[in-house]
């Protein structure tokens, strides 16, 4: 994957995730913000901040959440960024870490 294609796909993935997070945030009381290519999710109780950002040099999307760093790689067969260790999509992982953070089921 070249850098231009990575930027197109990562921008689309973050835009899609942001829309899903914005809807879920209204229901579950957290804030999502997409600014300058990075997506943040902030929680008041318990306080925390998750960050989702593209890393163009290595063609990955990185997620920092629950004191862990997750590195997603593009999977052309699934047309999605995937966490190689688990096969989870970006959206699936974010739903999981937010569920853990809030202690209640969150669907994205």
Backbone torsions as a table, in degrees:
resi	resn	phi	psi	omega
1	UNK	NA	127.5	177.9
2	UNK	-83.8	170.4	-174.2
3	UNK	-63.6	-39.1	-179.8
4	UNK	-63.9	-44.5	178.4
5	UNK	-65.3	-39.8	177.2
6	UNK	-58.1	-46.4	-179.3
7	UNK	-61.0	-42.3	178.9
8	UNK	-62.2	-49.3	-176.8
9	UNK	-69.5	-40.4	-179.8
10	UNK	-69.4	-38.9	175.9
11	UNK	-60.7	-43.8	179.7
12	UNK	-64.2	-41.4	-179.9
13	UNK	-64.8	-42.3	179.8
14	UNK	-69.5	-37.8	177.0
15	UNK	-62.3	-45.6	179.4
16	UNK	-62.3	-45.6	179.7
17	UNK	-64.0	-41.7	179.1
18	UNK	-59.6	-45.1	179.0
19	UNK	-60.2	-43.0	179.4
20	UNK	-65.7	-41.2	179.5
21	UNK	-67.4	-38.1	179.0
22	UNK	-61.5	-42.6	177.9
23	UNK	-65.1	-46.7	-178.2
24	UNK	-67.9	-33.5	-179.1
25	UNK	-62.6	-35.4	177.5
26	UNK	-62.4	-38.5	-177.5
27	UNK	-80.2	-34.6	-171.6
28	UNK	-110.8	7.5	172.8
29	UNK	63.8	55.9	168.5
30	UNK	-140.0	162.3	-176.4
31	UNK	-111.9	133.2	174.0
32	UNK	-115.4	140.8	179.9
33	UNK	-141.5	132.6	176.3
34	UNK	-113.6	113.0	-174.9
35	UNK	-144.8	127.7	177.0
36	UNK	55.4	37.2	175.9
37	UNK	83.9	-1.7	178.1
38	UNK	-115.8	143.5	-179.5
39	UNK	-111.0	129.7	176.1
40	UNK	-120.4	147.4	175.6
41	UNK	-128.1	121.7	-176.7
42	UNK	-119.4	139.6	-178.5
43	UNK	-120.7	138.6	176.1
44	UNK	-85.3	-45.2	-176.8
45	UNK	-134.7	118.1	-16.5
46	UNK	-67.4	149.0	-175.3
47	UNK	-66.7	134.7	178.3
48	UNK	-168.4	161.3	175.8
49	UNK	-139.4	125.8	175.5
50	UNK	-106.4	144.5	-179.5
51	UNK	-127.8	133.6	176.8
52	UNK	-122.6	121.4	-176.8
53	UNK	-146.8	145.5	176.4
54	UNK	-76.7	146.2	174.9
55	UNK	-123.3	89.1	-172.8
56	UNK	-59.4	-41.6	-177.3
57	UNK	-57.3	-33.1	-179.8
58	UNK	-106.6	3.4	177.7
59	UNK	56.6	46.9	179.2
60	UNK	-131.3	158.6	167.8
61	UNK	-107.6	128.2	-179.0
62	UNK	-106.3	139.0	177.4
63	UNK	-122.4	128.4	173.2
64	UNK	-110.8	113.7	-177.4
65	UNK	-156.5	141.2	177.5
66	UNK	54.9	43.2	-179.4
67	UNK	58.2	25.1	179.7
68	UNK	-130.0	148.9	174.6
69	UNK	-108.2	127.1	179.1
70	UNK	-113.8	135.4	-177.6
71	UNK	-120.2	113.3	-176.8
72	UNK	-95.9	138.6	178.5
73	UNK	-117.1	151.4	180.0
74	UNK	-72.0	132.0	174.9
75	UNK	-117.8	105.0	-176.1
76	UNK	-65.2	-30.9	-179.2
77	UNK	-70.3	-30.8	178.1
78	UNK	-98.6	-7.4	-179.5
79	UNK	54.0	46.4	-176.4
80	UNK	-157.7	160.2	171.1
81	UNK	-83.9	129.2	-172.0
82	UNK	-124.5	143.3	171.7
83	UNK	-83.7	109.4	-172.7
84	UNK	-55.2	-37.1	-176.3
85	UNK	-65.0	-31.4	-174.1
86	UNK	-120.7	-18.3	-175.2
87	UNK	81.4	3.0	-179.9
88	UNK	-70.9	145.7	171.3
89	UNK	-80.0	167.7	177.6
90	UNK	-56.9	-44.7	-178.9
91	UNK	-64.5	-42.0	179.9
92	UNK	-63.8	-44.2	179.5
93	UNK	-64.0	-44.1	-179.5
94	UNK	-62.1	-40.0	176.5
95	UNK	-61.0	-40.5	-179.1
96	UNK	-66.5	-47.7	-177.9
97	UNK	-70.2	-32.8	176.9
98	UNK	-70.1	-39.6	175.2
99	UNK	-58.2	-45.0	178.6
100	UNK	-63.0	-45.2	-178.9
101	UNK	-60.8	-44.7	-174.5
102	UNK	-89.0	-20.0	-178.1
103	UNK	74.0	21.1	177.1
104	UNK	-145.5	149.7	-176.9
105	UNK	-64.3	132.5	177.5
106	UNK	-128.3	127.5	177.1
107	UNK	-110.7	140.1	178.0
108	UNK	-117.8	NA	NA
